[in-house]
């Protein structure tokens, strides 16, 4: 009798969890729809205003500020939804063999404009053995998300004319991507919280007030789900070094 009761109670608990997950998904869908509609309208109207050719220089700058604000809000909404899906397990990973060098270069190329604007010297030391392509076993989209988070942070928090070194370190069963920057660094008091959801360091807030504190949280969760790991070393005022350990293809 006791075993049957426990089994019934466990089944009821699972059913309730499933119901709560359905309610949460439905709520996210409603929130997404309600927020996307005005954001899309803002984007549309700002484009129309810019195309009229009748705005003064000051008015055009105001419209561009509105456009940037709506784009940032849309990006934040997408990030919230992505984190929600990832943490609820509704998105599965599909690992495959990926050329790590090409993935890193893709991220660097996507940040080329910001790197040039800040006059940052970025060095990509591609491999200990240049003739070999470092192959890893991971979902390519997941890898790109992780690299984007780490490298874009290095670019964001490195001052003008600073430098960033990206290095591939090959181990027996893993490959480590090492991203070193001469940015603002992370204070000792903040380092234990750097991978927490929504957490942003004091210096990071000053440099980039529009950040959301989700990039590193999500990147660490994703790499751990892919049987890898992430850690960092940092000193306030002297920069940071982030490490991403990824399983190698066999």
C-alpha positions as CSV (number, residue, x, y, z in Angstrom):
1,X,0.0,0.0,0.0
2,X,2.8,2.4,0.9
3,X,4.7,1.8,-2.4
4,X,1.5,2.4,-4.4
5,X,0.8,5.6,-2.5
6,X,4.4,6.8,-3.1
7,X,4.2,5.9,-6.8
8,X,0.8,7.8,-7.1
9,X,2.2,10.8,-5.4
10,X,5.2,10.9,-7.6
11,X,3.0,10.6,-10.7
12,X,0.9,13.5,-9.5
13,X,4.0,15.6,-8.9
14,X,5.3,15.0,-12.4
15,X,1.9,15.9,-13.8
16,X,1.9,19.1,-11.9
17,X,5.4,20.0,-13.1
18,X,4.3,19.4,-16.7
19,X,1.3,21.6,-16.1
20,X,3.4,24.4,-14.7
21,X,5.8,24.1,-17.6
22,X,2.9,24.4,-20.1
23,X,1.7,27.5,-18.2
24,X,5.1,29.0,-18.2
25,X,5.5,28.4,-22.0
26,X,2.1,29.9,-22.7
27,X,3.0,33.0,-20.6
28,X,6.3,33.4,-22.4
29,X,4.5,33.2,-25.8
30,X,2.0,35.9,-24.7
31,X,4.7,38.2,-23.4
32,X,6.8,37.7,-26.5
33,X,3.9,38.5,-28.8
34,X,2.8,41.6,-26.7
35,X,6.3,43.0,-26.7
36,X,7.3,42.2,-30.3
37,X,4.3,44.0,-31.8
38,X,5.2,47.5,-30.5
39,X,8.9,46.9,-31.1
40,X,8.2,46.0,-34.7
41,X,6.0,49.0,-35.1
42,X,8.8,51.3,-33.7
43,X,11.3,49.8,-36.2
44,X,8.9,50.3,-39.1
45,X,8.0,53.9,-38.2
46,X,11.6,55.0,-37.6
47,X,12.5,53.6,-41.0
48,X,9.7,55.6,-42.6
49,X,10.8,58.8,-40.8
50,X,14.4,58.4,-42.0
51,X,13.3,57.8,-45.6
52,X,11.2,61.0,-45.7
53,X,14.2,63.3,-46.1
54,X,12.4,66.0,-44.3
55,X,14.0,65.7,-40.9
56,X,16.6,68.1,-39.5
57,X,19.9,66.8,-38.3
58,X,18.8,66.9,-34.7
59,X,15.5,65.2,-35.4
60,X,17.3,62.4,-37.4
61,X,19.6,61.8,-34.4
62,X,16.5,61.5,-32.2
63,X,15.0,59.0,-34.6
64,X,18.2,57.0,-34.6
65,X,18.3,56.9,-30.8
66,X,14.7,55.5,-30.9
67,X,15.8,52.9,-33.4
68,X,18.8,51.9,-31.4
69,X,16.7,51.6,-28.2
70,X,14.1,49.4,-29.9
71,X,16.8,47.2,-31.4
72,X,18.4,46.8,-28.0
73,X,15.0,46.0,-26.4
74,X,14.4,43.4,-29.1
75,X,17.8,41.9,-28.5
76,X,17.1,41.7,-24.8
77,X,13.8,40.0,-25.4
78,X,15.4,37.4,-27.6
79,X,18.1,36.8,-25.0
80,X,15.4,36.3,-22.3
81,X,13.5,33.8,-24.4
82,X,16.7,32.0,-25.3
83,X,17.7,31.7,-21.7
84,X,14.3,30.5,-20.7
85,X,14.3,27.8,-23.4
86,X,17.8,26.7,-22.6
87,X,17.2,26.4,-18.9
88,X,14.0,24.5,-19.3
89,X,15.6,22.0,-21.6
90,X,13.2,22.7,-24.6
91,X,16.2,23.1,-27.0
92,X,18.3,20.0,-27.6
93,X,21.9,20.1,-28.7
94,X,22.9,18.3,-31.9
95,X,26.7,17.8,-31.7
96,X,28.8,17.3,-34.8
97,X,32.4,17.7,-35.9
98,X,33.3,21.4,-36.0
99,X,36.5,23.2,-37.1
100,X,37.2,25.4,-34.1
101,X,39.6,27.7,-36.0
102,X,36.8,28.6,-38.5
103,X,34.3,29.1,-35.7
104,X,36.6,31.5,-33.9
105,X,37.4,33.4,-37.1
106,X,33.6,33.8,-37.9
107,X,33.1,35.5,-34.5
108,X,36.1,37.7,-35.0
109,X,34.9,38.7,-38.5
110,X,31.4,39.6,-37.1
111,X,33.1,41.9,-34.5
112,X,35.4,43.5,-37.1
113,X,33.6,46.8,-37.1
114,X,33.8,47.3,-33.3
115,X,37.4,46.1,-33.2
116,X,38.4,48.6,-35.9
117,X,36.4,51.5,-34.3
118,X,38.2,51.0,-31.0
119,X,41.7,50.4,-32.6
120,X,42.0,47.2,-30.7
121,X,45.0,45.0,-31.7
122,X,43.5,41.4,-31.9
123,X,45.9,38.5,-32.4
124,X,44.5,35.1,-33.1
125,X,47.2,32.4,-32.5
126,X,45.4,29.7,-34.4
127,X,47.1,26.5,-33.3
128,X,50.2,24.9,-31.9
129,X,50.4,23.0,-35.1
130,X,49.4,25.4,-37.9
131,X,48.9,22.6,-40.6
132,X,46.3,20.8,-38.5
133,X,42.7,21.9,-38.1
134,X,41.5,21.7,-34.5
135,X,38.3,19.7,-34.6
136,X,35.8,19.6,-31.7
137,X,32.6,17.7,-31.1
138,X,29.8,20.2,-30.2
139,X,26.7,21.7,-31.7
140,X,28.0,24.3,-34.1
141,X,25.3,26.9,-33.1
142,X,26.1,26.3,-29.4
143,X,29.8,26.8,-30.0
144,X,29.1,30.1,-31.9
145,X,26.9,31.4,-29.1
146,X,29.7,30.6,-26.6
147,X,32.4,32.2,-28.6
148,X,30.3,35.3,-29.4
149,X,29.7,35.8,-25.6
150,X,33.3,35.5,-24.6
151,X,35.0,37.4,-27.5
152,X,32.4,40.2,-27.7
153,X,32.8,40.8,-23.9
154,X,36.6,41.1,-24.5
155,X,36.0,43.7,-27.2
156,X,33.4,45.6,-25.2
157,X,35.5,45.9,-22.0
158,X,38.9,46.5,-23.6
159,X,39.6,50.2,-23.9
160,X,40.6,51.9,-27.1
161,X,44.0,50.8,-28.4
162,X,44.0,47.8,-26.1
163,X,44.8,44.3,-27.2
164,X,43.2,40.9,-27.2
165,X,45.0,37.5,-27.7
166,X,43.0,34.5,-28.7
167,X,44.8,31.2,-28.5
168,X,43.9,27.5,-29.2
169,X,45.5,25.1,-26.8
170,X,45.2,21.4,-27.8
171,X,45.0,18.7,-25.1
172,X,44.7,15.0,-25.4
173,X,40.9,14.8,-25.3
174,X,39.9,18.5,-25.2
175,X,40.7,21.8,-26.9
176,X,40.9,25.0,-24.9
177,X,40.1,28.4,-26.4
178,X,41.9,31.1,-24.4
179,X,40.8,34.7,-24.7
180,X,43.1,37.2,-23.0
181,X,42.3,41.0,-22.9
182,X,43.7,44.2,-21.5
183,X,40.3,45.3,-20.3
184,X,38.9,46.7,-17.1
185,X,39.2,43.3,-15.3
186,X,36.9,41.9,-12.5
187,X,37.3,42.8,-8.9
188,X,38.0,40.0,-6.4
189,X,34.7,40.7,-4.6
190,X,32.7,40.2,-7.9
191,X,34.5,37.2,-9.3
192,X,32.4,34.5,-7.5
193,X,29.2,36.0,-9.0
194,X,30.4,36.5,-12.6
195,X,28.5,33.5,-14.0
196,X,25.3,34.3,-12.2
197,X,22.2,35.2,-14.1
198,X,21.7,38.9,-14.6
199,X,24.9,39.8,-12.7
200,X,27.1,42.6,-14.0
201,X,30.2,44.0,-12.5
202,X,30.4,47.7,-11.5
203,X,32.9,48.6,-14.2
204,X,30.9,46.7,-16.8
205,X,27.8,48.7,-16.0
206,X,29.7,52.0,-16.4
207,X,31.2,51.0,-19.7
208,X,28.1,49.3,-21.2
209,X,24.9,50.4,-19.3
210,X,22.7,48.5,-21.8
211,X,24.0,45.1,-21.0
212,X,21.8,42.4,-19.5
213,X,24.1,40.0,-17.6
214,X,22.9,36.9,-19.5
215,X,25.8,36.3,-21.9
216,X,28.3,34.6,-19.5
217,X,25.5,32.8,-17.6
218,X,24.2,31.2,-20.8
219,X,27.6,30.5,-22.2
220,X,28.7,28.6,-19.1
221,X,25.5,26.6,-19.0
222,X,25.8,25.7,-22.7
223,X,29.4,24.5,-22.5
224,X,28.7,22.4,-19.5
225,X,25.7,20.8,-21.2
226,X,28.2,20.0,-24.1
227,X,30.5,18.2,-21.6
228,X,32.9,21.1,-21.5
229,X,33.8,23.7,-19.0
230,X,34.5,27.4,-18.6
231,X,36.6,29.4,-16.1
232,X,38.5,32.7,-16.0
233,X,41.4,34.6,-14.4
234,X,41.2,38.3,-13.8
235,X,42.7,41.3,-12.0
236,X,40.9,44.6,-11.7
237,X,42.4,47.2,-14.0
238,X,44.7,44.7,-15.7
239,X,42.3,42.6,-17.8
240,X,40.8,39.1,-17.9
241,X,41.5,35.7,-19.4
242,X,38.6,33.4,-20.2
243,X,39.1,29.7,-21.0
244,X,36.6,27.5,-22.8
245,X,37.3,23.7,-22.7
246,X,35.6,21.8,-25.5
247,X,35.6,18.0,-26.2
248,X,37.7,17.1,-29.3
249,X,36.4,15.1,-32.1
250,X,37.6,11.5,-32.1
